[in-house]
Amino acid sequence: MIFAKHNPITALIAISATAVALLAAPASAQRVLEKEEVRQLNGVDLLESQGTKLPMDQIFTTADNKEVALAQYFLDDKPTILALVYYECPIVCPTVLRSLGNTINDLDYTAGEDYRILVISFDHKENPGQAFAKRENFIRNYERSATNPSVREGIEFFTGSEESIRALAGSVGFAFNEIAGGEYAHPISLMAVSPEGVLTRYIYGYDYPTQDLKLTLLDASEGRIADSIGDRILHFCFRYDPLEGSYSLVAFRVMQIGAGLGAIILAIVIGLLFIGDRRRTQRLANKLNTDEQSSDADTDSHHSNPSTGTVAGVSTGHMS
């Protein structure tokens, strides 16, 4: 297979995918593509469409063979990871799902509680039974599924009609072509979608670093799923660089955080010094009051006792 894209980064990914396919294939299957096969790959691009809202009225069939509108999965504050794959893909799509599964095992957010994953086959000939098998395998490999019942509500695999698939794929700029042997040429990308159903980010390739996926979900939810101060600082300090295709630390944001923390620390130090000074002043005042009261008590005691000289004077006067 060859997976073509419209920029150097995605072109490199396409070449890598081809190399993986060739290395994985038996020696007898390794061959140069014919000109007609190359022509069939034309138009397989991923035209980035951030800001586009998904077609919420389109109907898809769940792995449990229930027909649902896409809108049903965007009624709360959870962001979504969207994957367009086909279930009988021999190499690429299983690799994408396996890599995503490995990443969410390391992520401290929980599918179903903090975000959801929607996997949709773009092959309209595939059926709910195939979706069911893939979903169960994916959930079985998710370590939190055994202890958290909400996981099953947050991970769903779908099939759909050709019309619904084309509407969804077109809205996110995802082109695909069927080639000889019933396989497909298609881009390699996950997508992040906001709780309102708006496409926010593309995640290319096979490798999804845990922190990048976390930042992608934070961006998609505009920070609403942050469950700690650390997550909020992370979301504030990192920004997506479309040229690099990854998140990078924003120095100015770090300086702002540093300045804010410095001001807080300074305020605390000044407050502690002020409180300490007030306590010392209060202790000094209490000591002075105690000393005055002690002095007054000594004076009162002295005046209440008559002197011996007075008694002698009275006696002397009587004798004369």
C-alpha positions in Angstrom: 0.0 0.0 0.0 1.0 3.6 -0.5 -0.5 6.4 1.7 -0.1 9.8 0.2 -0.6 13.3 1.8 -0.3 16.9 0.9 2.8 18.1 2.9 6.4 16.9 3.5 5.6 15.4 6.9 2.7 13.3 5.7 4.6 12.3 2.6 7.3 10.9 4.9 4.6 9.0 6.8 3.3 7.7 3.5 6.8 6.4 2.6 7.2 4.9 6.0 3.9 3.1 5.7 4.9 1.7 2.3 8.2 0.5 3.7 6.4 -1.3 6.6 4.0 -3.0 4.2 6.8 -4.2 2.0 8.9 -5.5 4.8 5.9 -7.3 6.3 4.8 -8.9 3.1 6.1 -12.3 2.0 9.0 -12.2 -0.5 6.6 -13.4 -3.3 4.3 -10.4 -2.7 7.0 -7.8 -2.9 6.8 -6.0 -6.3 6.8 -2.6 -7.9 3.4 -1.1 -8.3 2.1 -0.9 -11.8 1.3 2.6 -13.3 -2.4 1.9 -13.1 -2.2 1.0 -9.4 -0.3 4.3 -8.8 -3.0 6.2 -10.6 -5.6 4.7 -8.4 -3.8 6.3 -5.4 -4.3 9.8 -6.8 -6.5 12.0 -4.6 -5.8 10.2 -1.4 -5.1 13.3 0.7 -6.0 14.6 4.1 -7.2 18.2 3.7 -7.1 19.7 7.2 -10.4 21.1 8.1 -10.1 22.3 11.7 -13.1 24.2 12.9 -15.5 22.1 10.8 -18.5 20.6 12.6 -19.2 16.9 12.0 -22.4 16.0 10.2 -24.4 15.2 13.4 -27.5 14.0 11.5 -25.7 11.1 9.8 -26.7 7.6 11.0 -24.2 4.9 11.8 -24.6 1.3 13.1 -22.9 0.4 16.4 -21.1 -2.9 17.0 -24.3 -4.0 18.8 -26.2 -3.5 15.6 -28.1 -0.4 16.7 -28.6 2.6 14.4 -27.7 5.9 16.0 -27.2 9.5 14.9 -23.7 10.9 15.4 -25.2 13.7 17.5 -25.9 11.2 20.3 -22.2 11.1 21.2 -21.9 14.8 21.6 -24.4 15.7 24.4 -21.9 16.3 27.2 -18.5 18.0 28.0 -16.4 15.0 26.8 -13.9 15.5 23.9 -13.7 12.7 21.4 -10.9 10.8 19.6 -12.2 9.9 16.1 -10.5 7.2 14.0 -11.5 6.4 10.5 -10.2 2.9 9.6 -11.4 -0.3 7.9 -11.6 -3.5 9.9 -10.1 -5.8 7.3 -7.0 -3.6 6.8 -4.0 -6.0 7.0 -1.4 -3.7 8.6 -1.9 0.0 9.0 -5.3 0.3 10.7 -4.5 -2.5 13.3 -1.3 -0.7 14.0 -3.1 2.6 14.5 -5.6 1.0 16.9 -2.9 -0.9 18.8 -0.8 2.2 19.3 -3.8 4.2 20.4 -4.6 1.4 22.9 -1.1 1.5 24.3 -1.2 5.2 24.8 -4.6 5.3 26.6 -3.3 2.7 29.0 -0.6 5.2 30.1 -3.0 8.2 30.1 -4.4 9.3 33.5 -7.7 10.1 31.9 -10.3 7.4 31.6 -12.3 6.6 28.5 -16.0 6.9 29.2 -15.4 9.3 32.1 -13.2 12.0 30.7 -13.3 11.4 26.9 -14.7 9.0 24.3 -13.2 7.1 21.4 -15.3 6.6 18.2 -13.9 4.2 15.5 -15.8 4.2 12.2 -15.1 2.0 9.2 -15.0 3.9 5.9 -15.7 0.6 4.0 -19.5 0.5 3.6 -19.3 -3.2 2.9 -18.1 -4.1 6.4 -20.7 -5.2 8.9 -21.5 -4.8 12.7 -20.1 -8.3 13.4 -16.6 -7.1 12.2 -17.0 -3.9 14.3 -18.0 -6.0 17.3 -14.9 -8.2 17.1 -12.6 -5.2 16.8 -14.3 -3.3 19.7 -14.1 -6.3 22.1 -10.5 -6.8 21.3 -9.8 -3.1 21.9 -11.7 -2.9 25.2 -10.1 -6.2 26.4 -6.6 -4.7 26.0 -7.7 -1.5 27.8 -6.5 -2.1 31.4 -9.2 0.0 33.0 -12.1 -1.8 31.4 -12.0 -4.5 34.0 -12.6 -2.1 36.9 -14.6 0.7 35.3 -18.0 0.0 33.8 -18.1 3.4 32.2 -15.4 2.4 29.8 -17.8 0.5 27.6 -19.9 3.6 27.2 -16.9 5.6 26.1 -15.6 3.3 23.3 -17.7 2.5 20.3 -17.0 1.0 16.9 -19.3 1.6 13.9 -20.1 0.7 10.4 -22.3 2.8 8.1 -23.8 3.4 4.7 -21.8 4.7 1.8 -23.7 8.0 2.1 -23.0 8.5 5.8 -19.4 7.5 5.5 -18.8 9.9 2.6 -20.5 12.7 4.5 -18.4 12.2 7.5 -15.1 11.6 5.7 -15.7 14.7 3.5 -16.3 16.9 6.5 -12.9 16.1 8.0 -11.1 16.1 4.7 -10.4 12.3 4.8 -10.0 10.9 1.2 -9.7 7.2 0.5 -9.7 5.0 -2.6 -10.3 1.3 -3.1 -7.4 -0.4 -4.9 -6.8 -3.9 -6.3 -7.5 -6.8 -3.9 -10.2 -5.0 -2.0 -7.8 -2.9 0.0 -7.8 0.9 0.5 -5.3 3.7 0.1 -6.0 6.2 2.9 -4.4 8.8 5.1 -3.0 7.8 8.5 -4.5 10.1 11.2 -6.6 10.2 14.3 -8.7 13.3 14.9 -9.7 15.2 18.0 -13.3 16.6 18.2 -14.7 19.0 20.8 -17.7 18.3 22.9 -19.7 20.4 20.5 -18.7 18.1 17.6 -16.1 20.5 16.1 -12.9 19.1 14.6 -9.9 20.6 16.5 -6.8 18.6 15.7 -5.2 15.9 13.5 -2.8 13.4 15.1 -0.6 11.9 12.3 1.3 8.7 12.1 1.5 5.6 14.3 3.1 7.1 17.5 0.9 9.0 20.0 3.0 10.2 23.0 0.9 10.2 26.1 1.5 13.9 26.9 0.6 14.9 23.4 -2.7 13.0 23.5 -3.4 14.5 26.9 -2.8 18.0 25.6 -4.9 17.3 22.5 -7.8 16.3 24.7 -7.3 19.3 26.9 -7.3 21.5 23.9 -10.4 19.9 22.4 -12.3 20.4 25.7 -10.8 23.9 26.2 -9.4 22.7 29.5 -12.7 21.5 30.9 -11.5 18.0 31.6 -8.5 19.2 33.6 -8.8 17.5 37.0 -5.8 19.1 38.8 -3.8 22.3 39.0 -1.0 20.5 37.2 -3.2 19.7 34.2 -4.3 23.3 34.0 -0.7 24.5 34.1 0.2 22.0 31.5 -2.6 23.2 29.2 -1.6 26.8 29.8 2.2 26.3 29.1 2.1 24.1 26.0 0.8 25.0 22.6 0.4 23.0 19.4 3.0 23.9 16.7 1.4 23.0 13.3 4.8 23.2 11.6 6.4 20.7 13.9 3.2 18.7 14.3 3.7 18.5 18.0 3.3 20.5 21.3 6.0 22.8 22.5 6.6 24.7 25.7 5.7 28.4 25.4 8.5 30.4 27.2 6.3 33.4 27.7 3.6 31.3 29.4 6.2 29.8 31.7 7.5 33.3 32.6 3.9 34.3 33.4 3.5 31.3 35.6 6.9 32.0 37.3 6.0 35.7 37.8 2.6 34.7 39.3 4.2 32.1 41.6 6.9 34.7 42.6 4.2 37.2 43.5 2.3 34.6 45.5 5.5 33.6 47.4 6.4 37.2 48.0 2.9 38.0 49.3 3.1 35.0 51.6 6.6 36.0 53.0 5.4 39.6 53.5 2.3 38.3 55.2 4.3 36.0 57.5 6.6 38.9 58.4 3.7 41.1 59.2 2.0 38.5 61.3 5.3 37.8 63.2 5.8 41.6 63.8 2.2 41.9 65.1 2.7 39.0 67.4 6.0 40.4 68.8 4.3 43.8 69.3 1.4 42.1 71.1 3.8 40.1 73.4 5.7 43.3 74.3 2.5 45.1 75.1 1.3 42.2 77.2 4.6 42.2 79.1 4.4 46.0 79.7 0.9 45.6 81.0 2.0 42.8 83.3 4.9 44.9 84.7 2.7 47.9 85.3 0.1 45.8 87.2 2.9 44.3 89.3 4.3 47.7 90.1 0.8 49.1 91.1 0.3 46.1 93.4 3.6 46.7 95.2 2.6 50.4 95.7 -0.8 49.6 97.1 0.7 47.1 99.6 3.2 49.8 100.8 0.5 52.4 101.6 -1.7 50.0 103.5 0.9 49.4 106.3 1.6 52.2 109.0 5.3 53.1 109.6 7.1 52.4 112.9 8.2 56.0 113.2 4.7 57.3 113.6 4.0 54.9 116.4 7.1 56.0 118.3 6.1 59.7 117.9 2.7 59.0 119.4 4.2 57.2 122.3 6.7 59.9 123.0 4.1 62.6 123.0 2.0 60.7 125.6 5.0 60.4 127.9 5.7 64.1 128.0 
